[in-house]
Amino acid sequence: MAFPSGILTGVMRTPLGNFRIPEAKGTQDYLGLNYYSQDTVAFDLRQPGELFGRRYYQKGSDLAEGGMNANLPEGLFHSLKWALQFKVPILITENGIEDAKDSLRPRYMAGHIHQVWRAVNFNWPVRGYFWWSLVDNFEWERGWTQRFGLWELDVQTQVRRKRRSAELYAAICQENGLSSEMVQKYCPEIFAGMFPG
């Protein structure tokens, strides 16, 4: 928050104090927003290493296989609303979920694209959306344990196999939108919620 607000106002507000950087004011061309999931946080005296905070997902959340992320598309909408304060175009630079079986990813993708559509209907300046990631990748300290790719990667042979969600993403890109037919074909379990009546 300190960096984008510093570029907006020329004053960077940090826990260590405020720093004036007037030459930075108004120099931001766009805001890159990465969104994966939305945590709920509770105060917990048993978590001093986490600054007495405990992160969790609500009971019944649509969790990824490792439990590290949940399918909470409304959080993307709220993040986009937060980003409006910077008064620059918004690019969703990362949005994705780990899913080696590719069973959660299609409904995650459709739900999140639906929230982007919602934001655009409010005339919010969302100028781009990028899925994370094209191919399974090495995830920092977690290595190859999380599979975010639209294409599966065999680490040993480097062979890549297209997942069904890659076909959904291609259809969305070609149509420049998400249709009821796409949802019915790739993630029918959320069809009634997205297209009631």
N, C-alpha and C positions, 0 to 999 in steps of 0.2 A: 504494500500500500504506500510506503514512503516514497518509492521511486516514481510511480505514476503521478502521485499528487504533487511531488516536487517539480515534475515537468509541466504540470498544469498551472501551478501557482507560483513557482519560483522559490518555494520554501519546502525543504524536505523535513518532515516531522518524523523523528525516530525516538525510541525510548531513551536515548542518550542526549536528547535535546533537538532543537530546531536549527537547521542550517540553511542560510540564504544562498541560493544559486540563481540569481536573476537572469543570467544568460541562458539558462535551460528552459525558462518559461515559454510555452507555446511551440516547442520544437518537436513534439511527438506527432508522427504521421498517423499512427494507428495503435490500437491496443491488441496484443496477442493474448488470447484467453485459452488456457488449458483447463479442461474440466473432465473428470473421470467419475466422481461420486461425491456425495455429500455426507459428512460424518455428523453424528450427534455427539456432543461433548458434555460430560458431567464432571463436577468437582469430586475428587476422590483422594482422600488422605493417604491411601495405600499406594499412590503413584507419584512419589516425589521425583523420580527420574523423568516423568512426563509433565513436570510443573503442576502436579496434583490434578491432572486432567485425565479422564478416561474416555477414549473414543469408542463409539459403537454404532451399530445400525439397529433401527427399530425392529422389534420382533416381527417375523414374517416377511422381511425384506428379501427381494430377489437377488441373492448373493452370487458372486462369481465363485468358481470352484475353490480358490484359496481363501475365500472369506475376506480378502483385502479390499474389494470394491463391491458396491451394490448398484443395481440398476435403479437409479433415482433421477429420471429425466427432468423433473420439475426444478431440480437444483441447477441445471444448466440455464433455465429461464431466469432464475433468481440471480445467477452470476452475470448474465447479460444485462439485467436490470441494474445491477451494481456498477457494471462497466460504463453505463451511460454517463456517469458523473464526470468522466474524463473528456467528453465532448469531442471524440475522434471516432473514425470508423473502427469497427470491431472485426477481428479475424479470429475465428475459433481455430487455433493452431494445433490443438490435440484434443481428441475425444475418442475414447475407446475402452474396451474391457477385455481382460484375459479370459479365454474360453477355448481350451484345446479341442473340445468336442463340437464347438460351433453351434451350440444349442441356445445359449443365452444371447449371443452377439446379435443375431437378426432383430430380436425384439428390443434390445438395447439401442441399436442403431436407429430403428424406426421411431422409437419413443423420443430419442434425442433430436432427430431431424424434425419431428413434429413440434418440439419446443422451439427450434430455430424458426420454423414456419410461424409459430405463434408470435415470436418476437418481431419478425419481419412485418406481420400484420399490424403491429403497433407503430410501424415505420421506424423501428430502431435500426441504426446503421450497421447491420451485420453484412459484411462484404465477402465473407468466405468461410468455408468449413473444410477442415482436413481431418480424416480419420487417422487414428494412431493404432496400428501402423500397417503399412502395406504388407510386410513380411514379418514373421516371428523374429524377435530381436533379443539381444542379450540385455537383461534388465538389471543394471547396476549390481547391487549386492545380492540380488536374487537369481542371477545368472539366467539359465534357460527355463526356469520353473514356471514362468508366466508366458502364456501364448496369446499375444495381442493381434497377431497378423491376420489380414484377410487371406493371405497365402501361408500355408503351413510350411515350415522349414525342417527338413531332416538334418540335424546338426552334423551327423557323421558323413552323409553323402552330398550334402548341399542341394539335394533335390527339393523342389518346391511344388506343392500341390494346392490348387485353387480350392478354397472353402466356399460353401454355399453363400456365406455372407458377402464374399467378393462379387458374386453375381447380383446380389441386392444392391450393393454400393454402386456397381456399374449401371444398373437400371435407374437408380436415383440420379446419378450424374447425367445420364443420357436424357432423362426426362426433365432434369432441373427441378425435380420435385418428387414427392412421395405420393403415390396413388393408392387407392383402396385395393386395387388389383395386386399391387406389390405386397401390401400387408397381408392380404388373403393368401398369397402364394408362399411367402417366406416366413411369416410369423402369425398364423391365423389365431393363435391363442390371445392376441391383444386386439384383434379386429373390432370386436364389439365395443371395447373401451375407447378406441380411436375414432370409430365411425358409428356412433349410436344411432339407432332408428333405422 
